[in-house]
Amino acid sequence: VKMQRGVSYALAIPALVIVWDLFRDKCFKVAGAHAEKADLASFTYEACEEAELIDSFLLRPQANAGFSKRADAIRTKVLSKAASNLNTFFVAKWLGPLAVGSYMLWHANEVFAGELLLGRFLGTVAMIKKITKDSVRLHGAFFDIVSTLPALRNTTIMLNKKTKLHHSKALSLLRRQGTTRKMEEMAMGPTKTGSPQEVDELAITCLNLDKCIG
């Protein structure tokens, strides 16, 4: 019975770690900066596309101010999330000393009364400390794995998106075939060489305009 009490103290630590994680995600969760990062990326892309226009109309101070404003919004969200994780992560490490102290507080008098052997008491304390240490280590490993899930999810979504590689290859082959055919029609085959002026006279052909416009 005495040993079962020690085991119950030791097994309570992993349960408390799980309960604390659920409580922390529910009450102390801080939203990420996904929307702010997307806004900054869109702003930067548009600024690079219109760099000459910004420079021509002397709009660089406004562009810098817009970039700084979006970067500050991201920094605020990222620092808040990092501070929340840092301030709540070490709570799991406090559970071990709390369990050992509770066991010693409630059962040390049994050792003095001769109801519990000293060796069994010390062995139970060592067992609680060992299980607590392993639980905290697993908690840290689990926390590291979970922190990589958003990046892994975004990478998977990006890699699973449809690409235009096959369409681009087919279109490139079609262009080469059309150009070769027109050059042969102008008597500029592989065995002959045409002047740049003759090459420039090749008619431009547009294909599948309805798909491009639609």
Accessible surface in RSA format (square Angstrom, percent):
REM  Atomic radii and reference values for relative SASA: ProtOr
REM  Chains: A
REM  Algorithm: Lee & Richards
REM  Probe-radius: 1.40
REM  Slices: 20
REM RES _ NUM      All-atoms   Total-Side   Main-Chain    Non-polar    All polar
REM                ABS   REL    ABS   REL    ABS   REL    ABS   REL    ABS   REL
RES VAL A   1   126.11  83.0  94.03  85.1  32.08  77.3  94.03  81.7  32.08  87.0
RES LYS A   2    48.83  23.8  46.30  28.4   2.53   6.0  32.44  29.2  16.40  17.5
RES MET A   3    84.58  43.8  84.25  55.8   0.32   0.8  81.58  69.4   3.00   4.0
RES GLN A   4   131.65  73.6 125.01  91.4   6.64  15.8  42.33  90.1  89.31  67.7
RES ARG A   5    90.98  38.2  88.28  45.0   2.70   6.4  28.47  38.9  62.51  37.9
RES GLY A   6     0.00   0.0   0.00   N/A   0.00   0.0   0.00   0.0   0.00   0.0
RES VAL A   7    53.38  35.1  53.38  48.3   0.00   0.0  53.38  46.4   0.00   0.0
RES SER A   8    62.33  52.7  51.31  68.5  11.02  25.4  47.28 100.7  15.05  21.1
RES TYR A   9    51.37  24.0  47.79  27.2   3.58   9.3  34.92  26.2  16.45  20.3
RES ALA A  10     0.06   0.1   0.06   0.1   0.00   0.0   0.06   0.1   0.00   0.0
RES LEU A  11   109.22  60.8 100.58  72.0   8.64  21.7 100.84  70.8   8.39  22.6
RES ALA A  12    41.57  38.2  34.95  53.9   6.62  15.1  41.24  58.1   0.32   0.9
RES ILE A  13     1.02   0.6   1.02   0.8   0.00   0.0   1.02   0.7   0.00   0.0
RES PRO A  14    45.59  33.2  43.32  39.5   2.26   8.2  45.05  37.2   0.54   3.3
RES ALA A  15    53.74  49.4  47.87  73.9   5.87  13.3  52.45  73.9   1.29   3.4
RES LEU A  16    78.49  43.7  76.64  54.8   1.84   4.6  76.64  53.8   1.84   5.0
RES VAL A  17     9.74   6.4   9.74   8.8   0.00   0.0   9.74   8.5   0.00   0.0
RES ILE A  18   107.22  61.0 106.33  79.2   0.89   2.1 107.22  77.2   0.00   0.0
RES VAL A  19    89.17  58.7  88.42  80.0   0.76   1.8  88.68  77.1   0.49   1.3
RES TRP A  20    41.74  16.8  38.82  18.8   2.92   6.9  41.74  22.3   0.00   0.0
RES ASP A  21    20.66  14.5  20.66  20.6   0.00   0.0  13.63  32.1   7.03   7.0
RES LEU A  22   119.20  66.4 114.11  81.6   5.09  12.8 115.03  80.8   4.17  11.2
RES PHE A  23    98.68  49.4  93.12  57.7   5.56  14.5  98.19  59.5   0.50   1.4
RES ARG A  24    18.07   7.6  17.96   9.2   0.11   0.3   5.40   7.4  12.67   7.7
RES ASP A  25    79.04  55.4  72.10  71.8   6.95  16.4  21.84  51.4  57.20  57.0
RES LYS A  26   179.52  87.6 150.05  92.1  29.47  70.2  96.81  87.1  82.71  88.1
RES CYS A  27    74.82  56.6  38.65  43.1  36.17  85.0  17.04  43.2  57.78  62.3
RES PHE A  28    90.27  45.2  80.91  50.1   9.36  24.4  87.59  53.1   2.68   7.7
RES LYS A  29   157.93  77.0 123.66  75.9  34.27  81.6  72.66  65.4  85.27  90.8
RES VAL A  30    41.78  27.5  35.35  32.0   6.43  15.5  38.56  33.5   3.22   8.7
RES ALA A  31    67.66  62.2  52.93  81.7  14.73  33.5  60.91  85.8   6.75  17.9
RES GLY A  32    24.80  30.6   0.00   N/A  24.80  30.6   7.02  19.3  17.77  39.8
RES ALA A  33     6.67   6.1   0.39   0.6   6.28  14.3   0.41   0.6   6.26  16.6
RES HIS A  34   113.62  62.1 106.39  73.9   7.23  18.5  77.12  79.5  36.50  42.5
RES ALA A  35    76.83  70.6  61.55  95.0  15.28  34.8  69.60  98.0   7.23  19.2
RES GLU A  36    41.65  23.9  37.77  28.6   3.88   9.2  16.67  32.2  24.99  20.4
RES LYS A  37   108.22  52.8 103.29  63.4   4.93  11.7  52.42  47.2  55.80  59.4
RES ALA A  38    63.60  58.5  50.41  77.8  13.19  30.0  58.75  82.7   4.85  12.9
RES ASP A  39    69.20  48.5  63.39  63.1   5.81  13.7  22.19  52.2  47.01  46.9
RES LEU A  40    32.13  17.9  32.13  23.0   0.00   0.0  32.13  22.6   0.00   0.0
RES ALA A  41    63.78  58.6  51.14  78.9  12.64  28.8  59.01  83.1   4.77  12.6
RES SER A  42    56.45  47.7  48.15  64.3   8.30  19.1  31.94  68.0  24.51  34.3
RES PHE A  43    42.57  21.3  39.30  24.3   3.27   8.5  41.87  25.4   0.70   2.0
RES THR A  44    51.44  36.6  50.39  51.1   1.04   2.5  49.16  66.0   2.27   3.4
RES TYR A  45   143.88  67.2 138.73  78.9   5.15  13.4 106.08  79.7  37.80  46.6
RES GLU A  46   101.86  58.5  99.49  75.3   2.38   5.7  33.24  64.3  68.62  56.0
RES ALA A  47    25.28  23.2  19.05  29.4   6.23  14.2  22.49  31.7   2.80   7.4
RES CYS A  48    90.38  68.4  69.12  77.1  21.26  50.0  29.03  73.6  61.35  66.1
RES GLU A  49   110.03  63.2  80.13  60.6  29.90  71.2  16.40  31.7  93.63  76.4
RES GLU A  50    86.86  49.9  85.24  64.5   1.62   3.9  28.95  56.0  57.91  47.3
RES ALA A  51    53.01  48.7  46.10  71.1   6.91  15.7  48.76  68.7   4.25  11.3
RES GLU A  52   149.11  85.6 143.15 108.3   5.96  14.2  61.38 118.7  87.73  71.6
RES LEU A  53    89.89  50.1  85.86  61.4   4.03  10.1  87.88  61.7   2.01   5.4
RES ILE A  54    30.74  17.5  30.74  22.9   0.00   0.0  30.74  22.1   0.00   0.0
RES ASP A  55    79.80  55.9  73.56  73.2   6.24  14.8  10.35  24.4  69.45  69.3
RES SER A  56    84.02  71.0  49.30  65.8  34.72  80.0  30.92  65.8  53.10  74.4
RES PHE A  57   133.52  66.8 115.68  71.7  17.84  46.4 120.58  73.1  12.95  37.1
RES LEU A  58   146.20  81.4 133.10  95.2  13.10  32.9 136.58  95.9   9.62  25.9
RES LEU A  59    72.68  40.5  72.45  51.8   0.22   0.6  72.45  50.9   0.22   0.6
RES ARG A  60   140.01  58.8 140.01  71.4   0.00   0.0  47.14  64.4  92.88  56.3
RES PRO A  61    91.49  66.7  82.04  74.8   9.45  34.3  87.11  71.9   4.38  27.2
RES GLN A  62   112.37  62.8 100.92  73.8  11.46  27.3  57.76 122.9  54.62  41.4
RES ALA A  63    20.55  18.9  14.29  22.1   6.26  14.2  18.97  26.7   1.58   4.2
RES ASN A  64    86.01  59.3  83.42  80.6   2.59   6.2  25.80  62.1  60.20  58.2
RES ALA A  65    61.48  56.5  49.42  76.3  12.06  27.4  56.85  80.1   4.63  12.3
RES GLY A  66    13.00  16.0   0.00   N/A  13.00  16.0  12.30  33.7   0.70   1.6
RES PHE A  67    92.89  46.5  92.89  57.5   0.00   0.0  92.89  56.3   0.00   0.0
RES SER A  68    57.97  49.0  54.73  73.0   3.24   7.5  29.84  63.5  28.12  39.4
RES LYS A  69   156.84  76.5 147.85  90.7   8.99  21.4  96.16  86.5  60.68  64.6
RES ARG A  70    63.94  26.8  61.50  31.4   2.43   5.8  11.28  15.4  52.65  31.9
RES ALA A  71    21.27  19.6  17.66  27.3   3.61   8.2  18.80  26.5   2.47   6.5
RES ASP A  72    70.69  49.5  69.23  68.9   1.46   3.5  26.21  61.7  44.48  44.4
RES ALA A  73    43.17  39.7  33.12  51.1  10.05  22.9  41.60  58.6   1.57   4.2
RES ILE A  74    23.23  13.2  23.23  17.3   0.00   0.0  23.23  16.7   0.00   0.0
RES ARG A  75   126.04  52.9 121.17  61.8   4.87  11.6  51.58  70.5  74.47  45.1
RES THR A  76    86.21  61.3  81.07  82.2   5.14  12.3  60.69  81.5  25.52  38.6
RES LYS A  77    65.73  32.1  64.87  39.8   0.86   2.0  47.70  42.9  18.04  19.2
RES VAL A  78    67.42  44.4  63.91  57.9   3.51   8.4  66.64  57.9   0.78   2.1
RES LEU A  79   108.75  60.6 105.59  75.5   3.15   7.9 105.96  74.4   2.79   7.5
RES SER A  80    49.25  41.6  39.03  52.1  10.22  23.5  23.45  49.9  25.80  36.1
RES LYS A  81    79.05  38.6  79.05  48.5   0.00   0.0  55.11  49.6  23.94  25.5
RES ALA A  82    54.04  49.7  44.73  69.0   9.31  21.2  50.72  71.4   3.32   8.8
RES ALA A  83    47.68  43.8  42.21  65.1   5.46  12.4  47.08  66.3   0.60   1.6
RES SER A  84    20.84  17.6  13.76  18.4   7.08  16.3  15.05  32.0   5.80   8.1
RES ASN A  85    48.75  33.6  48.37  46.7   0.38   0.9   9.76  23.5  38.98  37.7
RES LEU A  86   111.69  62.2 105.96  75.8   5.74  14.4 109.35  76.8   2.34   6.3
RES ASN A  87   108.09  74.5  84.45  81.6  23.64  56.9  27.34  65.8  80.76  78.1
RES THR A  88    11.69   8.3  11.69  11.9   0.00   0.0  11.54  15.5   0.15   0.2
RES PHE A  89    40.15  20.1  39.70  24.6   0.45   1.2  39.70  24.1   0.45   1.3
RES PHE A  90    84.20  42.1  84.20  52.2   0.00   0.0  84.20  51.1   0.00   0.0
RES VAL A  91    29.58  19.5  29.54  26.7   0.04   0.1  29.54  25.7   0.04   0.1
RES ALA A  92     0.41   0.4   0.41   0.6   0.00   0.0   0.41   0.6   0.00   0.0
RES LYS A  93    94.31  46.0  85.31  52.3   9.00  21.4  44.53  40.1  49.78  53.0
RES TRP A  94   160.29  64.3 156.80  75.9   3.49   8.2 136.46  72.8  23.83  38.7
RES LEU A  95    21.79  12.1  21.01  15.0   0.78   2.0  21.01  14.8   0.78   2.1
RES GLY A  96     3.03   3.7   0.00   N/A   3.03   3.7   3.03   8.3   0.00   0.0
RES PRO A  97    95.04  69.3  80.39  73.3  14.65  53.2  86.74  71.6   8.30  51.6
RES LEU A  98   112.00  62.4 105.04  75.1   6.96  17.5 111.10  78.0   0.90   2.4
RES ALA A  99    10.19   9.4   5.02   7.7   5.18  11.8  10.02  14.1   0.18   0.5
RES VAL A 100    21.05  13.9  21.05  19.1   0.00   0.0  21.05  18.3   0.00   0.0
RES GLY A 101    36.02  44.4   0.00   N/A  36.02  44.4  31.55  86.6   4.47  10.0
RES SER A 102    33.04  27.9  29.44  39.3   3.60   8.3  12.77  27.2  20.27  28.4
RES TYR A 103     1.89   0.9   1.89   1.1   0.00   0.0   0.42   0.3   1.47   1.8
RES MET A 104    86.82  45.0  85.09  56.3   1.73   4.1  69.77  59.3  17.05  22.6
RES LEU A 105   136.05  75.8 112.06  80.2  23.99  60.3 118.59  83.3  17.46  47.0
RES TRP A 106   166.37  66.8 154.45  74.8  11.92  28.0 138.53  73.9  27.84  45.2
RES HIS A 107    14.93   8.2  14.93  10.4   0.00   0.0   9.94  10.2   4.99   5.8
RES ALA A 108    29.21  26.9  28.89  44.6   0.32   0.7  29.15  41.0   0.06   0.2
RES ASN A 109    97.19  67.0  90.50  87.5   6.69  16.1  38.08  91.7  59.11  57.1
RES GLU A 110    20.25  11.6  19.15  14.5   1.10   2.6   7.86  15.2  12.38  10.1
RES VAL A 111    32.72  21.5  20.94  19.0  11.78  28.4  20.94  18.2  11.78  32.0
RES PHE A 112   180.94  90.5 144.95  89.8  35.98  93.6 150.41  91.2  30.52  87.4
RES ALA A 113    70.02  64.4  31.16  48.1  38.86  88.4  43.61  61.4  26.41  70.0
RES GLY A 114    62.90  77.6   0.00   N/A  62.90  77.6  32.81  90.0  30.09  67.4
RES GLU A 115   110.86  63.6  83.68  63.3  27.18  64.7  35.55  68.8  75.31  61.5
RES LEU A 116     7.02   3.9   2.27   1.6   4.75  11.9   4.16   2.9   2.86   7.7
RES LEU A 117   124.91  69.6 121.58  87.0   3.33   8.4 123.39  86.7   1.52   4.1
RES LEU A 118   104.13  58.0  98.87  70.7   5.26  13.2  98.87  69.4   5.26  14.1
RES GLY A 119    54.33  67.0   0.00   N/A  54.33  67.0  39.28 107.8  15.05  33.7
RES ARG A 120   116.12  48.8 102.45  52.2  13.67  32.5  17.59  24.0  98.53  59.7
RES PHE A 121    13.52   6.8  13.52   8.4   0.00   0.0  13.52   8.2   0.00   0.0
RES LEU A 122   100.10  55.7  95.44  68.3   4.66  11.7  95.91  67.4   4.18  11.3
RES GLY A 123    37.44  46.2   0.00   N/A  37.44  46.2  31.28  85.8   6.15  13.8
RES THR A 124     0.47   0.3   0.29   0.3   0.18   0.4   0.00   0.0   0.47   0.7
RES VAL A 125    19.44  12.8  19.44  17.6   0.00   0.0  19.44  16.9   0.00   0.0
RES ALA A 126    59.59  54.8  51.89  80.1   7.70  17.5  55.34  77.9   4.25  11.2
RES MET A 127    48.67  25.2  42.09  27.9   6.59  15.7  27.36  23.3  21.32  28.2
RES ILE A 128     0.00   0.0   0.00   0.0   0.00   0.0   0.00   0.0   0.00   0.0
RES LYS A 129   122.57  59.8 115.81  71.1   6.77  16.1  60.90  54.8  61.67  65.7
RES LYS A 130   121.03  59.0 116.65  71.6   4.38  10.4  78.50  70.7  42.52  45.3
RES ILE A 131    46.12  26.2  45.09  33.6   1.03   2.5  46.01  33.1   0.10   0.3
RES THR A 132     9.41   6.7   9.41   9.5   0.00   0.0   9.41  12.6   0.00   0.0
RES LYS A 133   124.89  60.9 117.58  72.1   7.31  17.4  67.27  60.5  57.62  61.4
RES ASP A 134    45.72  32.0  44.74  44.5   0.99   2.3  23.01  54.2  22.71  22.7
RES SER A 135    12.61  10.7   7.41   9.9   5.20  12.0   5.18  11.0   7.43  10.4
RES VAL A 136    20.97  13.8  19.63  17.8   1.34   3.2  19.63  17.1   1.34   3.6
RES ARG A 137   134.90  56.6 123.81  63.1  11.09  26.4  71.15  97.2  63.75  38.6
RES LEU A 138   126.55  70.5 123.43  88.3   3.12   7.8 123.78  86.9   2.76   7.4
RES HIS A 139     9.28   5.1   3.29   2.3   5.99  15.3   7.30   7.5   1.98   2.3
RES GLY A 140    14.16  17.5   0.00   N/A  14.16  17.5  14.09  38.7   0.07   0.2
RES ALA A 141    49.00  45.1  41.52  64.1   7.48  17.0  46.50  65.5   2.50   6.6
RES PHE A 142   121.23  60.7 119.08  73.8   2.15   5.6 120.60  73.1   0.63   1.8
RES PHE A 143    52.39  26.2  50.75  31.4   1.64   4.3  51.69  31.3   0.70   2.0
RES ASP A 144    90.74  63.6  89.07  88.7   1.67   3.9  27.68  65.2  63.06  62.9
RES ILE A 145   109.42  62.3 106.71  79.5   2.71   6.5 109.41  78.8   0.01   0.0
RES VAL A 146    60.79  40.0  58.98  53.4   1.81   4.4  58.98  51.2   1.81   4.9
RES SER A 147    70.84  59.9  41.17  54.9  29.67  68.3  39.85  84.9  30.99  43.4
RES THR A 148    76.85  54.7  73.52  74.5   3.33   7.9  64.70  86.9  12.15  18.4
RES LEU A 149    84.63  47.1  83.32  59.6   1.32   3.3  83.32  58.5   1.32   3.5
RES PRO A 150    47.72  34.8  47.72  43.5   0.00   0.0  47.72  39.4   0.00   0.0
RES ALA A 151    65.11  59.9  57.85  89.3   7.26  16.5  63.21  89.0   1.90   5.0
RES LEU A 152   108.51  60.4 104.22  74.6   4.29  10.8 107.83  75.7   0.68   1.8
RES ARG A 153   124.46  52.3 118.43  60.4   6.03  14.4  60.51  82.7  63.95  38.8
RES ASN A 154    76.28  52.6  70.45  68.1   5.83  14.0  27.09  65.2  49.19  47.5
RES THR A 155    60.90  43.3  58.50  59.3   2.41   5.7  36.28  48.7  24.63  37.2
RES THR A 156    63.57  45.2  61.15  62.0   2.42   5.8  49.75  66.8  13.81  20.9
RES ILE A 157    93.64  53.3  89.72  66.8   3.92   9.5  92.43  66.6   1.21   3.3
RES MET A 158   117.22  60.7 108.16  71.6   9.06  21.6  67.52  57.4  49.70  65.8
RES LEU A 159   131.64  73.3 103.30  73.9  28.34  71.2 107.01  75.1  24.64  66.3
RES ASN A 160   114.26  78.8  83.27  80.5  30.99  74.6  28.79  69.3  85.47  82.6
RES LYS A 161   133.94  65.3 119.75  73.5  14.19  33.8  71.01  63.9  62.93  67.0
RES LYS A 162   207.10 101.0 172.97 106.1  34.13  81.3 122.43 110.2  84.67  90.2
RES THR A 163   106.11  75.5  75.17  76.2  30.94  73.7  63.63  85.5  42.48  64.2
RES LYS A 164   161.24  78.7 153.27  94.0   7.97  19.0  98.51  88.7  62.73  66.8
RES LEU A 165   109.21  60.8 103.89  74.3   5.32  13.4 107.87  75.8   1.34   3.6
RES HIS A 166   147.31  80.5 141.45  98.3   5.87  15.0  99.10 102.1  48.21  56.1
RES HIS A 167   107.14  58.6  99.13  68.9   8.01  20.5  65.12  67.1  42.03  48.9
RES SER A 168    57.08  48.2  51.31  68.5   5.77  13.3  31.83  67.8  25.25  35.4
RES LYS A 169   130.36  63.6 121.10  74.3   9.26  22.0  71.05  64.0  59.31  63.2
RES ALA A 170    62.80  57.7  51.42  79.4  11.38  25.9  57.79  81.4   5.01  13.3
RES LEU A 171    47.73  26.6  44.62  31.9   3.11   7.8  47.21  33.2   0.52   1.4
RES SER A 172    49.77  42.1  48.80  65.1   0.97   2.2  23.68  50.4  26.09  36.5
RES LEU A 173    87.21  48.6  86.68  62.0   0.54   1.3  86.71  60.9   0.50   1.4
RES LEU A 174    83.02  46.2  79.66  57.0   3.36   8.4  80.46  56.5   2.56   6.9
RES ARG A 175   150.70  63.3 141.89  72.3   8.81  21.0  54.86  75.0  95.84  58.1
RES ARG A 176   158.60  66.6 154.26  78.6   4.33  10.3  54.93  75.1 103.67  62.8
RES GLN A 177    93.50  52.3  86.80  63.4   6.69  15.9  33.42  71.1  60.07  45.6
RES GLY A 178    13.73  16.9   0.00   N/A  13.73  16.9  13.56  37.2   0.17   0.4
RES THR A 179    64.42  45.8  60.57  61.4   3.85   9.2  37.40  50.2  27.01  40.8
RES THR A 180    65.29  46.4  64.15  65.0   1.14   2.7  41.03  55.1  24.26  36.7
RES ARG A 181   133.59  56.1 131.79  67.2   1.80   4.3  54.02  73.8  79.56  48.2
RES LYS A 182    59.45  29.0  59.02  36.2   0.43   1.0  22.95  20.7  36.50  38.9
RES MET A 183    59.28  30.7  59.28  39.2   0.00   0.0  41.62  35.4  17.66  23.4
RES GLU A 184    96.45  55.4  78.98  59.8  17.47  41.6  25.14  48.6  71.31  58.2
RES GLU A 185   129.57  74.4  91.13  68.9  38.44  91.5  45.96  88.9  83.61  68.3
RES MET A 186    71.47  37.0  49.05  32.5  22.42  53.4  51.41  43.7  20.07  26.6
RES ALA A 187    63.46  58.4  47.34  73.1  16.12  36.7  56.15  79.1   7.32  19.4
RES MET A 188     8.83   4.6   7.02   4.6   1.81   4.3   6.73   5.7   2.11   2.8
RES GLY A 189    18.11  22.3   0.00   N/A  18.11  22.3  12.58  34.5   5.52  12.4
RES PRO A 190   127.76  93.1  85.29  77.7  42.47 154.4  98.63  81.4  29.13 181.1
RES THR A 191   133.39  94.9  95.52  96.8  37.87  90.2  85.42 114.7  47.96  72.5
RES LYS A 192   128.11  62.5 113.19  69.5  14.91  35.5  73.14  65.8  54.97  58.5
RES THR A 193   138.49  98.5 101.63 103.0  36.86  87.9  71.28  95.7  67.21 101.6
RES GLY A 194    19.32  23.8   0.00   N/A  19.32  23.8   2.44   6.7  16.88  37.8
RES SER A 195    46.59  39.4  36.81  49.1   9.79  22.5  37.04  78.9   9.56  13.4
RES PRO A 196    96.18  70.1  91.08  83.0   5.10  18.6  95.96  79.2   0.22   1.4
RES GLN A 197   122.51  68.5 119.12  87.1   3.39   8.1  60.13 128.0  62.38  47.3
RES GLU A 198    75.49  43.3  75.49  57.1   0.00   0.0  20.06  38.8  55.42  45.3
RES VAL A 199    62.72  41.3  59.15  53.6   3.57   8.6  59.15  51.4   3.57   9.7
RES ASP A 200   118.71  83.2  88.18  87.8  30.53  72.2  31.97  75.2  86.74  86.5
RES GLU A 201   123.77  71.1  94.22  71.3  29.56  70.4  41.02  79.3  82.75  67.6
RES LEU A 202    32.57  18.1  20.79  14.9  11.78  29.6  21.82  15.3  10.75  28.9
RES ALA A 203    70.22  64.6  51.05  78.8  19.17  43.6  59.80  84.2  10.42  27.6
RES ILE A 204   163.44  93.0 129.74  96.7  33.69  81.2 133.82  96.4  29.62  80.4
RES THR A 205    83.85  59.6  54.99  55.8  28.86  68.8  51.68  69.4  32.17  48.6
RES CYS A 206    83.45  63.1  54.36  60.6  29.09  68.4  13.55  34.3  69.90  75.4
RES LEU A 207    86.29  48.1  68.14  48.8  18.15  45.6  69.90  49.1  16.39  44.1
RES ASN A 208    75.82  52.3  62.25  60.2  13.57  32.7  10.82  26.0  65.00  62.8
RES LEU A 209    94.08  52.4  90.52  64.8   3.55   8.9  90.52  63.6   3.55   9.6
RES ASP A 210   107.70  75.4  88.27  87.9  19.43  45.9  50.77 119.5  56.93  56.8
RES LYS A 211   156.17  76.2 131.50  80.7  24.67  58.7  88.24  79.4  67.93  72.4
RES CYS A 212   102.29  77.4  64.68  72.1  37.61  88.4  29.56  74.9  72.73  78.4
RES ILE A 213   144.88  82.4 114.94  85.6  29.94  72.2 121.24  87.3  23.64  64.1
RES GLY A 214    96.25 118.7   0.00   N/A  96.25 118.7  49.85 136.8  46.41 103.9
END  Absolute sums over single chains surface
CHAIN  1 A    16473.7      14258.4       2215.3      11005.8       5467.9
END  Absolute sums over all chains
TOTAL         16473.7      14258.4       2215.3      11005.8       5467.9
